[in-house]
Amino acid sequence: MDAHHNIIILNLPGITPRDIKECLELNRSAVYVRIKGEEQTPVTVHSHPPSPEMSNPPPSTRLRLSDSLSSNNNRVPPIVERHVSPSPGRITLNIPQQIRTRSTRLSHRLQNDVSDEDSDCMFVERAQLAESRGQNPEVSSCERIGETVEQTRELRRSQDEEYMEALNRDRQRDQEREAQRLALERLEENSRMMEERRLNALLERRSRLCPEPINGFTIQLKYHDGSRRSRRFLPIDSLQNLMDYAGNDDSASEIFWLSMPSAGTRLSSTMTGTLEQHNLTIPCTLFVQWLEGEEVKEILMNVTNPEPYMEERPEEDHIDQIDYNRQHVIEILAELTNKINTENRYSSNMINACRDDIYGSARRAFSRRLFDPNKPLGVVFMDLGNNPEGAVDEGGPTREFCRLLMKDIQSRSLFEGPDNSKLLALDSHALSKGYYKSLGKMISICLIHGGVAPHFFAPRLFSLVVGEATEDVDLTEIVDEGFRCQLQKIQNAITIEETREALEEASNSLSLLGSLNIQCRTLEDRETVVQCAAKFYLEGRLNAAIEQFVDGLGCLGLHAAMKANSKHLRYLFLAKEDPLTAKHLIDVFTPQFAEEGSNRSHNEIKTYAWFRDFLLDVEDGQMQVDQSKNLTLQEVLAFASGLEELPPLGFKNQPVIIFIHIGRKFPEANTCDVVLRLPIHRSYEEFCNHMCSGILQATEFGMT
């Protein structure tokens, strides 16, 4: 039915929304849907509009929705189909004309054009259609279409965003892969170019090699793999001759260093000049260090016009960034030890050592006019009857003597302070006799000849020896209790009046130290007074003694090495931080077993296992000799080698353990070759008892 109450009968293939939308005859007309195949009464179209009072009948007079849909409902009145006649003056339009006639002024609601019963029927049919599609029948189709369109747009928008994000990720991933590929290509190209330059430099060195002169001094080269090479050179030879000889190795880098650790110098292969200009005029050992990668690039960038000689030390970052490098220390001590001529022994270097006067024995020997520290020592220990103990000095007696001498030096009155942090004590008589120089000389000989390090220097004393700046004084460093209390009273004063009273009490001491005239107007000035007085007490008044001490340390070139390599050698002089452990001794001694499978081998393996347990028990303090004495690992090592600590350079010979099967119950040792002989026992307790007794009772070489 259109706006003019004309009924149009449609033949639709179905009643789905799509079928209805595709029907061109429908515009905005109200539609009565009749389902095919069901017997329904024809629809009657009223020719007049419904009365106002019937437009909205009360609920009691309206038909229920279920009744209007029931085919066998008797309460539905019969409806007679009537044909629609046109109104007077109107021309009935045929179907095509009705289709083209579209009303744009439809202002009345649908219930004004149809009866209440027809409205109910139309509403119910629309509700059924919506429910069959799973939609809310209360929502109009326009609203549903609008929501569907908005949801579609939102879905497409989110899909577009996800697509763009994925596209950007792919582009970024491709860019990263391309950057990595380019970086890898550049790295390979740089590596190839560096290898070409290295090979070209090696060929140039080999082409410039000069013949070895007949005369001259010998320079020994030591490489990182442990190999050595030596050749004679003349002082007037070019430094490049030495560099060409050192770099004549298949593994040589394009640029490398030649270092002399004891002198603190390092020569680059890019330097020029003669050996004499670089102070290479005597036999020495140089260590070769290859350079790679960025180090080579940095040197090539900096060395555009190489100078003939560089006096200053190289930068610390080119040497080593850590304070202590064990390998570097070994190289320094090895160079100092190589200066000792071990081929000949001289009677002037003989030391007749008395165990109860080690310091006097050393001072008498070192003060001889013909004593030469560059020659090996010949130590002979005298027993209580002034007879030689019977040991030939092949290294063991020297180590024993140096160990005992270093302990005696540490306890001398020329040092003061805690056992592991000693400072020089002022003794005017010793200063006039030159005893401070003798102390320094003894320490040098003990370290270089015997491998015994003085682990008792205070940090302040080491800094004064090598010429480094010292830190502020901690009053606990002052041994003089009376003077320390006076300075503490000044430091702890909380008012100006208390400060002045404390200064008055310490006026005599401050006057001797030259600190009495310092003006103290504020509380901050009191710290200035304390530091000035304390520093002069610990440093200023000892200048002459320190100069003598440094002069003695210059023996065998030790002080020069200390000053040039203070950060590396510091650990040899300060308190030892890594004490001796059972594992150290287990690792240093190598057992020598009998033939595998024999009875001897079985007993030796069992005894060696007991020895390892014995060392662990000694470390744990369980080997108690008496109520006041426990055996220590230092005593075990001293029994076997003559030293209480492992030497920095290690032992000349590999320490070994051999086994005694017959005739011996106590352990024996050869300190020269560092050989420890262990007895075979039936039980662990018996083994430990004889080990403790043998080690503690063997105080002399003859008894050992």
VENUR-V267334 format. One line per field, one symbol per residue. ss: DSSP state (a for helix, b for strand, c for the rest). psi: psi as a letter, one per 40 degrees, with the letter a starting at -180 (. if undefined). burial: + if it has 16 or more other C-alpha atoms within 10 Angstrom, else -. A space follows every 10 residues. Layout:
# VENUR-V267334
ss=???
psi=???
burial=???
This chain:
# VENUR-V267334
ss=cccccccccc ccccccaaaa accccccccc cccccccccc cccccccccc caaaaccccc ccccaaaaac cccccccccc cccccccccc ccccaaaaaa ccccccccca aacccaaaaa aaaaaaaaaa aacccccccc aaaaaaaaaa aaaaaaaaaa aaaaaaaaaa aaaaaaaaaa aaaaaaaaaa aaaaaaaaaa aaaaaaaacc ccccccbbbb bbcccccbbb bbbccccbaa aaaaaacccc cccccbbbbb ccccbbbbcc cccbcaaacc cccbbbbbbb cccaaaaaaa aacccccccc cccccaaaac cccccaaaaa aaaaaaaccc bcccccaaab bbbbcccaaa aaaaaacccc ccccbccbbb bbcccccbcc cccccaaaaa aaaaaaaaaa ccccbbbbcc bbbbcccaaa aaacaaaaaa aaaaaaaaaa ccccccbcaa aaaaaacccc ccccaaaccc aaaaaaaaaa accccaaaaa aaaaacaaaa aaaccccccc ccaaaaaaaa aaaaaaaaca aaaaaaaaaa aaacaaaaaa aaaacaaaaa aaaccccccc caaaaaaacb bcccccccaa aaaaaaaaaa aaaaaaaaac cccbbbccbb ccaaaaaaaa accccccccc cccccbbbbb cccccccbbb ccccbbbbbc cccaaaaaaa aaaaaaaccc cccc
psi=haeefhhhhi gidafidddd dehddhcfii hhhhhieihi iihhhheiii ideedgiidd eiiidddeeh dfheehiihh hiihiiihei hhiiddddde hhhefheiid eeeiiddddd dddddddddd ddefiheehi dddddddddd dddddddddd dddddddddd dddddddddd dddddddddd dddddddddd dddddddehi ihidiaihhh hhideeiihi iiiideiidd ddddddegid eiidiiihig ddefihhiee iaaidddefg eihihihhhi iibddddddd ddgdghidih diiiideeci eidhhddddd dddddddeeh hedihideeh hhhhdegddd dddddeeide hheeiiighh hhadefiiee hhgfdddddd dddddddddd eieeiiaide giihihhddd ddefdddddd ddddddddde fhigfeiidd dddddefiii iihheedhdh dddddddddd deheiddddd dddddedddd ddefedehhg didddddddd dddddddddd eedddddddd ddeeheeddd ddddfddded dddihhdgih idddddddhh ihiahheidd dddddddddd ddddddddde feghdadehh iidddddddd eeieihidea idihhihiih dhehdiiiih edeghhhhih ididdddddd ddddddegei ddd.
burial=+++-++++-- ---------- ----++--++ -+-------- ---++-+--+ ---------- --+----+-- ---------- ---------- ---------- ---------- +-++++++++ ++-++++-++ ------+--- ---------- ---------- ---------- ---------- ---------- ---+---++- ++--+----- ------++++ ++-------- -++++--+++ ++++++++-- -+++++++++ ++++++++++ ++-++--+-+ +--+++++++ +----+---- ---------- ---------- ---+---+++ +++++++-++ -------+++ +++++--++- +++-++---- +-++++++++ +++----++- +-+-++++++ ++++++--++ ---++++--- ++++++---- +---++++++ ++++++++++ ++++++++++ ++++++---- --+-+-++-- --++-++-++ +-+-----++ -++--++-++ --+-++---+ --+--+++++ +++++-+++- -+--++-+++ ++++++-+++ ++++++-+++ +++++----+ ++--+----- +-++-----+ +-++++++-+ +--++++++- --+------+ ++++++++++ ++++++-++- +---++++++ ----++++++ ++++++++++ +-----++-- ++-++----- +--+
